[in-house]
Amino acid sequence: MERLNILIDAGNFYHIALKKVGVQELGFDFEKFVGFLANGRTISDMGKRFYVGTVREKEGDAKSKEAMSRQTTLFTELTKYHWQIKTSKLKRRLEELVIDGRVVDYEKFRKAGIEKIQFERLREKGIDVKLATDLIVGAVDNQYDTAIIISSDSDLLPAIDWVRRRYKGKKKIEYIGFSIPDELNSKKSTEPSLSLIAKTDIQRILVKSDLENFIKPSFFNKKNSK
């Protein structure tokens, strides 16, 4: 029977898919989702893997405290269903935005004497490396016949190429991509990665209605009660 490893790049999945359908990770049923992806195939022991940057509380910042609490709850839920959680630290980086034609109503900012804005941004470090390493080690150790990747990060291509060349059809890589239009700004619509489509053995493209099947009923109830 075909054995699977399912590898989810949580940050990438959230930004290109979950955010587009208006749901946080806690409102999404990951266990049912991987059952759908497996489609009758066997998920290997320790084959459900969740790669994510860990949130740290910032003193005096209520939002960071709430975010850390939500993530802790998510980890507890995933662990209950025997997920392997692979973490890295989220790094805070100071970035600068120059006020120019890219900014809506930028003339108003310039007239007020504002020429640039500095802001903090959280960046994941090392998630792609951990996922790529598990992809290769899993093939070498014969942990899977097919690895399903939920990520559109092109940094994974070298690892994918290595597995496919080394095992020549004995190990397959399945790419899960997404096609989700942004109704407010078409330039922000999610499209599948053409490079991952070209470099994988199996490709499945999911749309908004596919993901909505895995939004927890309790999440809908909370939204409707507001």
C-alpha positions in Angstrom: 0.0 0.0 0.0 1.2 3.5 -0.9 2.7 5.3 2.1 2.6 9.0 2.5 4.4 11.8 4.3 2.5 15.0 4.3 4.5 18.2 4.9 2.8 21.5 5.5 4.7 24.8 5.5 2.2 26.5 7.9 3.3 30.1 7.2 3.1 29.7 3.5 -0.2 27.8 3.7 -1.7 30.5 5.8 -0.7 33.4 3.6 -1.5 31.9 0.2 -4.6 29.9 1.2 -6.2 30.2 4.7 -6.0 34.0 4.8 -7.7 34.1 1.4 -10.7 32.2 2.7 -10.8 34.2 5.9 -9.9 31.6 8.5 -7.2 31.3 11.1 -5.3 28.0 11.8 -7.4 27.2 14.8 -10.6 27.4 12.7 -9.2 24.9 10.1 -9.5 21.1 10.6 -6.0 19.9 9.6 -6.8 16.4 10.5 -9.7 16.1 8.1 -7.7 18.0 5.5 -4.8 15.5 5.4 -7.4 12.7 5.3 -8.8 14.3 2.1 -5.2 14.6 0.7 -4.5 11.0 1.5 -7.6 9.9 -0.3 -7.4 6.3 1.0 -3.7 6.0 1.0 -1.8 5.3 4.2 -0.1 8.1 6.1 3.2 6.8 7.6 4.0 6.8 11.2 5.2 10.4 12.1 4.2 11.2 8.5 2.0 14.3 9.3 4.5 17.2 9.6 3.7 20.8 10.4 6.5 23.4 9.9 6.0 26.8 11.6 7.7 29.7 13.1 7.0 30.0 16.9 5.4 33.2 18.3 7.0 34.8 21.3 5.3 37.1 23.7 6.6 40.7 23.5 6.4 42.4 26.9 3.5 44.8 27.0 2.1 43.7 23.7 -1.4 42.1 24.1 -1.5 41.0 20.5 1.7 38.9 20.8 0.3 37.3 24.0 -2.9 36.4 22.3 -1.0 35.1 19.2 1.2 32.9 21.4 -1.9 31.5 23.3 -3.6 30.6 20.0 -0.5 28.9 18.7 -0.1 26.9 21.9 -3.7 25.8 21.6 -3.1 24.7 18.0 0.1 22.8 18.9 -1.8 20.9 21.7 -4.6 20.0 19.2 -2.1 18.8 16.5 -0.1 16.8 19.0 -3.3 15.0 20.1 -3.5 13.6 16.6 0.2 12.7 16.5 1.5 15.5 14.3 5.2 16.2 14.2 5.6 19.9 14.8 8.8 21.4 13.4 9.5 24.9 14.6 11.9 27.8 14.1 12.0 31.2 15.7 10.3 34.1 14.2 12.8 36.9 13.8 11.8 40.6 14.2 13.2 42.8 11.5 12.9 46.5 11.1 11.9 47.5 7.6 11.4 50.8 5.9 8.7 51.9 3.4 9.4 54.9 1.3 6.3 57.0 0.7 5.9 57.2 -3.1 3.5 56.3 -5.9 3.1 52.8 -4.6 1.2 54.1 -1.5 -2.5 55.0 -1.7 -3.0 58.7 -1.2 0.8 59.1 -0.9 0.5 62.9 -1.7 -1.3 63.4 1.7 1.6 61.8 3.5 4.2 63.9 1.6 2.3 67.1 2.3 2.4 66.2 6.0 6.2 65.8 5.8 6.2 62.0 6.0 8.7 60.6 3.5 9.2 57.1 5.0 7.7 54.8 7.6 9.6 52.2 9.6 7.9 49.1 10.9 8.6 45.7 12.4 8.0 42.5 10.4 8.3 38.9 11.6 10.2 36.6 9.4 10.5 32.8 9.6 14.1 31.5 9.5 15.0 28.0 8.5 11.5 26.5 7.8 12.3 25.7 4.2 15.6 24.0 5.2 13.9 21.8 7.8 11.2 20.8 5.3 13.8 20.1 2.6 15.9 18.1 5.0 12.9 15.9 6.0 12.0 15.4 2.4 15.5 14.0 1.6 16.0 12.0 4.9 12.5 10.6 4.5 13.4 9.2 1.1 16.8 7.9 2.2 15.2 6.2 5.2 12.3 4.8 3.1 9.7 6.5 5.2 7.4 7.2 2.3 6.5 6.3 -1.2 5.0 9.7 -2.0 5.6 13.0 -0.2 2.8 15.5 -0.4 4.1 19.1 -0.1 1.8 21.9 0.9 4.0 24.9 0.1 4.7 27.1 -3.0 8.2 28.0 -1.8 10.5 27.5 -4.8 13.5 27.1 -2.4 12.3 23.5 -2.1 13.1 22.7 -5.7 16.7 21.5 -5.2 15.5 18.9 -2.6 12.7 17.8 -4.8 15.0 17.4 -7.8 17.4 15.4 -5.7 14.8 12.9 -4.5 13.3 12.5 -8.0 16.8 12.0 -9.7 18.1 9.7 -6.9 15.0 7.4 -6.8 13.8 7.7 -10.4 10.1 7.0 -9.9 10.4 4.9 -6.8 9.7 8.0 -4.7 7.1 10.5 -5.9 6.6 14.2 -5.0 3.0 15.5 -5.0 2.4 19.2 -5.0 -0.7 20.8 -3.6 -1.2 24.3 -5.1 -4.1 26.8 -4.8 -6.0 29.0 -7.2 -7.9 31.6 -5.1 -8.9 34.9 -6.6 -8.7 38.1 -4.5 -12.0 39.9 -5.2 -10.6 43.3 -4.1 -7.3 43.2 -5.8 -6.7 40.6 -8.6 -2.9 41.2 -8.3 -3.0 39.6 -4.9 -4.8 36.5 -6.1 -3.2 33.1 -5.2 -2.0 31.1 -8.2 -0.1 27.8 -8.1 3.6 27.8 -8.6 4.5 26.9 -12.2 8.0 25.8 -11.2 6.6 23.3 -8.7 4.1 22.1 -11.1 6.9 21.5 -13.6 9.2 19.7 -11.1 6.8 17.4 -9.3 5.3 14.0 -10.2 1.7 14.7 -9.2 -0.1 18.1 -9.0 -3.4 18.9 -7.4 -4.8 22.4 -7.5 -7.4 23.3 -4.9 -9.9 26.2 -5.0 -11.7 28.2 -2.3 -14.6 25.8 -2.1 -12.3 22.9 -1.4 -10.8 24.6 1.6 -14.1 25.7 2.9 -15.0 22.0 3.5 -12.4 22.0 6.3 -13.4 25.1 8.2 -14.7 24.0 11.6 -18.4 24.5 12.2 -17.6 26.2 15.5 -15.6 28.9 13.6 -18.7 29.6 11.4 -20.8 29.9 14.5 -18.4 32.5 16.0 -18.4 34.5 12.9 -22.2 34.5 12.6 -22.7 35.5 16.2 -20.7 38.7 15.8 
